[in-house]
Amino acid sequence: MTDAQDHKEKMKAVQAEHRKKVSEAVDPGRGLVLINTGKGKGKSSAAFGVVIRALGWGQKVAVVQFIKGKWKTGERRFFEEHNLVTWHTMGEGFTWDTQDRDRDIAAATAAFGKARELMESGDYDLVVLDEINIALRYEYLSVDTVLDGLKARSDRTSVFLTGRDAPQALRDYADLVTEMTVEKHPFEAGIKAQRGVDF
């Protein structure tokens, strides 16, 4: 058997195995819970890629940002200017900016209240809870509160949670968990955040 024939046979086997898995997969009849976490860059960026994918299928999308406050990002500018996404920036900025735990708890509580409203409404195919894991890490929200909200969501609605340090209870509940790792980051080399790449 030639190398080309051997490769062709291997690819046929791979294709057959993939087709078998696809044929056995089932539709859950509900939206999924997705988590991007870890120390690597790209957690929110990847979630906004999924937002674009959903919009490409004519789906309705909402975003609630928990931490970034009034910081203008490219994705926020784009989605607001094109009126494509229901957008709520509820945080007051990074927690080291406010230095006021009570205010941070109040902001996170208000943000999750808005998130629950969106998730339970039945109006959205996808709701992104951007940086909610940071609010959980600092205990501005309880894990049980977030789990209760996820369980009460409309069957139509998938939810994407981003941010470092996703709690294990959320990881256990989620359908997909991606741990972003960092091998190299320009900030560590003294390079400031770049418009269009970092924000």
Secondary structure as the mmCIF struct_conf table of DSSP 4:
data_model
#
loop_
_struct_conf.conf_type_id
_struct_conf.id
_struct_conf.beg_label_comp_id
_struct_conf.beg_label_asym_id
_struct_conf.beg_label_seq_id
_struct_conf.end_label_comp_id
_struct_conf.end_label_asym_id
_struct_conf.end_label_seq_id
HELX_RH_AL_P HELX_RH_AL_P1 ASP A 3 GLU A 24
BEND BEND1 GLY A 29 ARG A 30
STRN STRN1 VAL A 33 THR A 37
BEND BEND2 GLY A 38 LYS A 41
HELX_RH_AL_P HELX_RH_AL_P2 LYS A 43 GLY A 56
TURN_TY1_P TURN_TY1_P1 TRP A 57 GLY A 58
STRN STRN2 VAL A 61 GLN A 65
BEND BEND3 PHE A 66 ILE A 67
TURN_TY1_P TURN_TY1_P2 GLY A 69 LYS A 70
HELX_RH_AL_P HELX_RH_AL_P3 GLY A 74 GLU A 81
TURN_TY1_P TURN_TY1_P3 HIS A 82 ASN A 83
BEND BEND4 VAL A 85 VAL A 85
STRN STRN3 THR A 86 THR A 89
BEND BEND5 GLY A 93 GLY A 93
HELX_RH_AL_P HELX_RH_AL_P4 THR A 95 THR A 98
HELX_RH_AL_P HELX_RH_AL_P5 ARG A 101 SER A 121
BEND BEND6 GLY A 122 GLY A 122
BEND BEND7 ASP A 125 ASP A 125
STRN STRN4 LEU A 126 ASP A 130
TURN_TY1_P TURN_TY1_P4 GLU A 131 GLU A 131
HELX_RH_AL_P HELX_RH_AL_P6 ILE A 132 ARG A 137
TURN_TY1_P TURN_TY1_P5 TYR A 138 GLU A 139
BEND BEND8 TYR A 140 LEU A 141
HELX_RH_AL_P HELX_RH_AL_P7 VAL A 143 LYS A 151
TURN_TY1_P TURN_TY1_P6 ALA A 152 ALA A 152
BEND BEND9 ARG A 153 ARG A 153
TURN_TY1_P TURN_TY1_P7 ASP A 155 ARG A 156
STRN STRN5 SER A 158 THR A 162
BEND BEND10 GLY A 163 ARG A 164
HELX_RH_AL_P HELX_RH_AL_P8 GLN A 168 TYR A 173
BEND BEND11 ASP A 175 ASP A 175
STRN STRN6 LEU A 176 GLU A 179
BEND BEND12 GLU A 183 GLU A 183
HELX_RH_3T_P HELX_RH_3T_P1 PRO A 186 ALA A 189
TURN_TY1_P TURN_TY1_P8 GLY A 190 GLY A 190
HELX_LH_PP_P HELX_LH_PP_P1 ILE A 191 ALA A 193
TURN_TY1_P TURN_TY1_P9 ARG A 195 ASP A 198
#
